[in-house]
Amino acid sequence: MQRSIVRRVVAGAAVTTLTLVLGACGAANEESGSGDGSGLSGTIDGAGASSQEAAQQAWRAAFSEKNPDLTINYSPIGSGGGRERFVSGASDFGGTDAALEGDELSKAKERCGDLVELPVYVSPVAVSFNLEGVEKLNLRPATIAKIFNQQITEWNAPEIAEANPGVDLPDTPITPVNRSDESGTTENFTDYLSTAAPNAWPHEVSGDWPVPGGEAAKGTSGVKSAIDAGQGTIGYLDASQAGDLGQVAVGVGDEFVSYSPEAAAKVLEVSERKKDQGEHVFAYDLARDTTESGTYPIVLVSYGMACGNYEDAETGELVRSYFEYILSEEGQRKAADSAGSAPISQALREELRPAVEAIGANG
């Protein structure tokens, strides 16, 4: 597997009123597919990845319906801002599309004592475009890299035409759209380009877009709006918000693979957990260069960040309960229904169970 960065993913006894998929009664609850958190009250605040916005809305609505006296806030300010707030203690939990590493990882461990970082949301990153009369295109990794590196500048370029026989491609100029803010989605996308097309993408992997020019927009919704508003535009964004934009099927081995929850989920099956990050840190080296049939490699694995230690034990209890719901069968299904994400497998949920139980356990 080629080099791949890690994708940047609360005290007391368990809440007795919550039937937990990830708790001792997990097997029975897997059959019913839900968690009953009735009776919880209080407020917890989270912030982070905008890619999680639709899923977080679904999770908060469903969990708050079970717990009408509980308020869960989530501000989709982006992964960079989410990590900053979480590390500084300004939020109770966070969301990030690029796992904590380096100085941020060290500071998060200082804040939390026992850092808990878990994959809560798996979704394909769509390469989407707006080109009159064209709804779908096949693009090889090097072609995608050259488009976003502004080396391929017209839609009828030979590299595009070769992979799309029979498609009437205009000579419309290509306008790449990228994120203007630091973004885990950008880091995932540039990691894919760097790994799958290293000869065509000379830039460092980064959450900040490295190529000047083109068009920049803030947040996932901003990228979607910019692509929609233009003609000949192309950008990258969480697939849950791609809507009716034209879609790219990505070259994988000898085939072209369109994004889908199933194709995205296959990436985790061929990827490895990053070692030596912490007992309860589940961040993954993603196999961006896979040639496995039916696998969509431009995948966003978005993480939830929480602490083993909270100053207020009640906060830890509430965060733990919320994460238990997020990673339950019902919670993952809610995210899939609202955001088109790939539900985390039962086997992975079981592997994550001790980490979830550690949230708030040392408070």
C-alpha positions as CSV (number, residue, x, y, z in Angstrom):
1,M,0.0,0.0,0.0
2,Q,1.3,3.4,-0.9
3,R,1.9,6.1,1.7
4,S,-1.3,7.5,3.1
5,I,-1.9,10.0,5.8
6,V,-4.1,9.1,8.7
7,R,-7.6,10.5,8.4
8,R,-8.0,13.1,11.1
9,V,-11.3,10.9,13.8
10,V,-17.1,10.4,27.9
11,A,-18.0,9.5,33.8
12,G,-18.9,6.9,36.1
13,A,-21.2,4.0,35.5
14,A,-23.1,3.4,32.3
15,V,-26.4,5.2,31.9
16,T,-28.9,2.6,33.1
17,T,-31.8,4.0,31.1
18,L,-29.9,3.7,27.8
19,T,-30.1,0.4,26.0
20,L,-26.7,0.3,24.3
21,V,-25.7,-1.3,21.1
22,L,-22.1,-1.0,22.2
23,G,-22.8,-2.1,25.8
24,A,-23.3,-5.4,27.4
25,C,-26.7,-5.7,25.8
26,G,-25.3,-4.9,22.4
27,A,-26.3,-8.1,20.7
28,A,-29.9,-7.8,21.7
29,N,-30.1,-4.2,20.7
30,E,-28.5,-4.9,17.3
31,E,-31.6,-6.9,16.5
32,S,-33.9,-4.0,17.3
33,G,-31.5,-1.5,15.8
34,S,-32.0,1.3,18.3
35,G,-30.9,2.8,21.5
36,D,-33.3,4.1,24.2
37,G,-31.8,7.0,26.0
38,S,-34.9,8.2,27.7
39,G,-34.4,10.4,30.7
40,L,-31.2,12.1,29.9
41,S,-31.0,15.9,30.5
42,G,-28.5,18.7,30.1
43,T,-26.5,20.3,27.3
44,I,-23.4,19.3,25.4
45,D,-21.7,21.3,22.7
46,G,-19.8,20.0,19.6
47,A,-18.2,21.5,16.6
48,G,-16.3,20.5,13.5
49,A,-16.5,18.8,10.2
50,S,-19.1,20.3,7.9
51,S,-19.3,16.9,6.1
52,Q,-21.0,15.5,9.2
53,E,-23.7,18.2,9.2
54,A,-26.5,16.2,7.7
55,A,-25.7,13.2,9.8
56,Q,-25.4,15.2,13.0
57,Q,-28.8,16.8,12.3
58,A,-30.3,13.3,12.0
59,W,-28.5,12.0,15.1
60,R,-29.4,15.0,17.3
61,A,-33.0,14.9,16.2
62,A,-33.5,11.2,16.8
63,F,-31.6,11.2,20.1
64,S,-33.2,14.3,21.4
65,E,-36.6,12.8,20.6
66,K,-35.8,10.0,23.0
67,N,-34.5,12.6,25.5
68,P,-36.6,15.8,25.3
69,D,-34.7,17.4,28.2
70,L,-31.3,17.0,26.4
71,T,-29.8,19.7,24.2
72,I,-27.0,18.7,21.7
73,N,-25.4,21.5,19.8
74,Y,-23.1,20.9,16.8
75,S,-21.6,23.8,14.8
76,P,-20.3,22.7,11.3
77,I,-17.4,25.1,11.3
78,G,-15.0,22.7,9.5
79,S,-12.5,20.1,10.6
80,G,-9.7,22.5,11.4
81,G,-11.9,24.7,13.6
82,G,-13.4,21.6,15.2
83,R,-10.0,20.2,16.2
84,E,-8.9,23.6,17.5
85,R,-12.0,24.0,19.7
86,F,-11.8,20.4,21.0
87,V,-8.1,20.6,21.8
88,S,-8.6,23.9,23.6
89,G,-11.5,22.6,25.7
90,A,-14.0,24.9,24.1
91,S,-16.2,22.0,23.0
92,D,-17.3,18.8,24.7
93,F,-16.9,16.7,21.5
94,G,-15.7,17.3,18.0
95,G,-15.9,16.1,14.4
96,T,-13.0,16.0,12.0
97,D,-12.4,14.6,8.6
98,A,-8.6,14.3,9.3
99,A,-7.5,12.5,12.4
100,L,-5.6,14.4,15.1
101,E,-1.8,14.1,14.7
102,G,1.4,15.8,15.8
103,D,1.0,18.7,18.2
104,E,-2.8,18.6,18.0
105,L,-2.8,14.9,19.0
106,S,-0.4,15.6,21.9
107,K,-2.5,18.6,23.2
108,A,-5.7,16.5,22.9
109,K,-4.2,13.8,25.0
110,E,-3.2,16.5,27.6
111,R,-6.7,17.8,27.6
112,C,-8.5,14.4,27.7
113,G,-6.2,12.2,29.7
114,D,-7.5,9.3,27.6
115,L,-8.3,10.5,24.1
116,V,-11.1,8.8,22.3
117,E,-11.2,9.2,18.5
118,L,-13.5,7.0,16.5
119,P,-14.8,6.7,12.9
120,V,-18.4,7.8,13.1
121,Y,-19.1,8.7,9.5
122,V,-17.8,7.1,6.3
123,S,-18.7,8.7,3.0
124,P,-17.4,9.0,-0.5
125,V,-16.0,12.3,-1.6
126,A,-17.7,13.1,-4.9
127,V,-15.8,14.7,-7.8
128,S,-18.7,16.7,-9.2
129,F,-19.1,19.0,-12.2
130,N,-21.5,21.2,-14.0
131,L,-21.2,20.8,-17.8
132,E,-24.2,21.3,-20.0
133,G,-25.5,18.1,-21.6
134,V,-23.1,15.8,-19.6
135,E,-24.2,13.9,-16.5
136,K,-21.4,11.4,-15.9
137,L,-17.8,11.1,-16.9
138,N,-15.0,8.6,-16.4
139,L,-11.8,10.1,-15.2
140,R,-8.5,8.3,-14.4
141,P,-6.6,9.4,-11.3
142,A,-3.9,11.3,-13.2
143,T,-6.5,13.1,-15.3
144,I,-8.3,14.3,-12.1
145,A,-4.9,15.4,-10.7
146,K,-4.1,17.4,-13.8
147,I,-7.5,19.1,-13.9
148,F,-7.1,20.3,-10.3
149,N,-3.5,21.2,-10.9
150,Q,-4.8,23.3,-13.8
151,Q,-2.7,21.4,-16.4
152,I,-5.8,20.2,-18.2
153,T,-7.9,23.3,-18.9
154,E,-10.6,22.4,-21.5
155,W,-13.3,19.7,-21.3
156,N,-12.5,18.2,-24.6
157,A,-8.9,17.5,-23.7
158,P,-7.6,14.2,-25.1
159,E,-7.2,12.6,-21.6
160,I,-10.9,13.2,-20.9
161,A,-12.1,12.2,-24.4
162,E,-10.1,9.0,-24.3
163,A,-11.9,7.7,-21.3
164,N,-15.3,8.8,-22.5
165,P,-15.9,7.5,-26.0
166,G,-19.2,8.7,-27.5
167,V,-19.6,11.6,-25.1
168,D,-19.9,15.0,-26.9
169,L,-17.4,17.1,-25.0
170,P,-17.4,20.9,-25.5
171,D,-14.3,23.0,-25.6
172,T,-15.6,24.9,-22.5
173,P,-12.8,26.0,-20.1
174,I,-12.5,24.0,-16.9
175,T,-12.9,26.0,-13.7
176,P,-11.7,24.0,-10.7
177,V,-13.5,24.8,-7.4
178,N,-11.7,24.2,-4.1
179,R,-12.3,24.8,-0.4
180,S,-11.1,28.2,0.8
181,D,-11.0,27.1,4.4
182,E,-8.8,24.5,6.0
183,S,-10.7,21.3,5.5
184,G,-10.4,17.6,6.2
185,T,-12.2,17.0,2.9
186,T,-9.4,18.8,1.2
187,E,-6.8,16.8,3.0
188,N,-8.6,13.5,2.1
189,F,-8.8,14.6,-1.5
190,T,-5.2,15.8,-1.8
191,D,-4.1,12.5,-0.1
192,Y,-6.0,10.6,-2.8
193,L,-4.3,12.6,-5.6
194,S,-0.9,12.3,-4.0
195,T,-1.2,8.5,-3.5
196,A,-3.1,7.5,-6.7
197,A,-1.4,9.9,-9.1
198,P,1.9,10.9,-7.6
199,N,3.5,11.8,-10.9
200,A,0.7,14.2,-11.8
201,W,0.2,15.8,-8.3
202,P,3.5,17.2,-6.9
203,H,1.9,19.0,-3.9
204,E,2.1,18.1,-0.3
205,V,-1.0,16.6,1.4
206,S,-2.7,19.4,3.2
207,G,-6.0,20.6,4.6
208,D,-5.2,23.9,2.8
209,W,-5.7,23.9,-0.9
210,P,-2.2,24.1,-2.5
211,V,-2.9,25.4,-6.0
212,P,-3.5,29.1,-6.6
213,G,-6.1,30.3,-9.0
214,G,-9.4,28.6,-9.8
215,E,-12.3,29.4,-7.6
216,A,-12.4,29.0,-3.9
217,A,-15.5,28.6,-1.6
218,K,-16.0,28.1,2.1
219,G,-17.4,24.9,3.4
220,T,-19.1,22.0,1.7
221,S,-22.2,24.0,0.9
222,G,-20.1,26.8,-0.6
223,V,-18.4,24.4,-3.0
224,K,-21.7,23.0,-4.0
225,S,-23.1,26.5,-4.7
226,A,-20.0,27.5,-6.7
227,I,-20.2,24.5,-8.9
228,D,-24.0,25.0,-9.4
229,A,-23.5,28.6,-10.3
230,G,-20.9,28.1,-12.9
231,Q,-20.5,26.4,-16.3
232,G,-17.6,24.1,-16.8
233,T,-16.9,24.0,-13.1
234,I,-15.6,20.9,-11.2
235,G,-15.0,20.4,-7.5
236,Y,-14.8,17.9,-4.7
237,L,-17.3,17.6,-1.8
238,D,-18.9,15.2,0.5
239,A,-21.2,13.0,-1.7
240,S,-24.1,13.5,0.6
241,Q,-24.4,17.1,-0.7
242,A,-23.6,16.6,-4.3
243,G,-27.2,16.5,-5.3
244,D,-27.9,16.5,-9.0
245,L,-24.5,17.7,-10.1
246,G,-22.6,15.7,-12.8
247,Q,-20.6,12.9,-11.3
248,V,-17.2,11.4,-12.0
249,A,-16.6,7.6,-12.0
250,V,-13.0,7.2,-10.8
251,G,-10.5,4.9,-12.4
252,V,-9.7,1.9,-10.2
253,G,-7.5,-0.7,-11.8
254,D,-9.0,-1.5,-15.2
255,E,-12.5,-0.2,-14.3
256,F,-14.3,3.0,-13.5
257,V,-16.1,3.1,-10.2
258,S,-18.9,5.5,-9.3
259,Y,-19.4,6.5,-5.7
260,S,-21.9,4.7,-3.5
261,P,-22.0,3.9,0.2
262,E,-21.2,0.2,-0.5
263,A,-18.2,1.1,-2.7
264,A,-16.9,3.6,-0.1
265,A,-17.3,1.1,2.8
266,K,-15.0,-1.4,1.0
267,V,-12.0,0.9,1.5
268,L,-12.0,0.3,5.3
269,E,-11.9,-3.4,4.5
270,V,-8.6,-3.0,2.8
271,S,-7.1,-0.4,5.1
272,E,-5.2,-0.6,8.4
273,R,-5.6,1.1,11.7
274,K,-2.7,3.5,12.5
275,K,-0.4,2.2,15.2
276,D,0.8,3.9,18.3
277,Q,-1.8,6.7,18.4
278,G,-3.5,5.7,21.6
279,E,-5.5,2.8,23.0
280,H,-8.8,4.4,22.1
281,V,-7.7,6.2,18.9
282,F,-9.0,4.4,15.9
283,A,-7.6,6.3,12.9
284,Y,-6.8,4.5,9.6
285,D,-4.3,4.5,6.9
286,L,-6.6,4.5,3.9
287,A,-5.6,2.4,0.8
288,R,-6.1,5.2,-1.8
289,D,-4.2,3.3,-4.4
290,T,-6.3,0.1,-4.2
291,T,-7.1,-1.8,-7.4
292,E,-9.8,-3.9,-5.6
293,S,-12.8,-4.2,-7.9
294,G,-15.9,-2.2,-6.9
295,T,-13.9,0.0,-4.4
296,Y,-14.3,3.8,-4.5
297,P,-11.0,5.2,-3.2
298,I,-11.9,8.9,-2.6
299,V,-13.4,8.3,0.8
300,L,-13.9,10.6,3.7
301,V,-13.7,8.9,7.0
302,S,-14.9,11.4,9.5
303,Y,-14.0,11.0,13.2
304,G,-15.7,11.8,16.5
305,M,-13.4,13.2,19.2
306,A,-14.2,12.8,22.9
307,C,-12.4,12.5,26.2
308,G,-11.9,9.9,28.9
309,N,-11.7,12.8,31.4
310,Y,-14.2,15.6,31.8
311,E,-14.2,18.1,34.6
312,D,-18.0,17.6,34.9
313,A,-18.9,13.9,35.2
314,E,-22.4,14.6,33.8
315,T,-20.9,16.0,30.6
316,G,-18.9,12.8,30.2
317,E,-22.0,10.7,30.7
318,L,-24.0,12.6,28.1
319,V,-21.2,12.6,25.5
320,R,-20.7,8.8,26.0
321,S,-24.5,8.2,25.6
322,Y,-24.6,10.3,22.5
323,F,-21.6,8.5,20.9
324,E,-23.3,5.2,21.8
325,Y,-26.3,6.2,19.8
326,I,-24.2,7.5,16.9
327,L,-22.4,4.2,16.6
328,S,-25.5,2.1,17.1
329,E,-27.2,0.3,14.3
330,E,-30.0,2.8,14.4
331,G,-27.7,5.7,14.5
332,Q,-25.7,4.5,11.5
333,R,-28.9,3.8,9.6
334,K,-30.1,7.4,10.3
335,A,-26.9,8.8,8.9
336,A,-27.2,6.6,5.8
337,D,-30.8,7.7,5.2
338,S,-30.2,11.4,5.7
339,A,-26.6,11.7,4.3
340,G,-26.0,8.7,2.0
341,S,-23.1,7.6,4.2
342,A,-21.8,4.0,4.5
343,P,-23.0,2.4,7.8
344,I,-20.1,1.1,9.9
345,S,-20.2,-2.7,10.1
346,Q,-21.3,-4.6,13.2
347,A,-17.8,-6.1,13.5
348,L,-16.3,-2.7,13.6
349,R,-18.9,-1.4,16.1
350,E,-17.9,-4.3,18.4
351,E,-14.3,-3.4,18.0
352,L,-15.0,0.2,19.0
353,R,-17.2,-0.7,22.0
354,P,-14.4,-0.5,24.7
355,A,-13.4,2.9,23.4
356,V,-16.9,4.2,23.6
357,E,-17.2,2.9,27.1
358,A,-14.0,4.8,28.0
359,I,-15.7,8.2,27.2
360,G,-16.1,10.0,30.6
361,A,-15.0,6.9,32.5
362,N,-12.1,8.6,34.2
363,G,-13.9,11.8,35.1
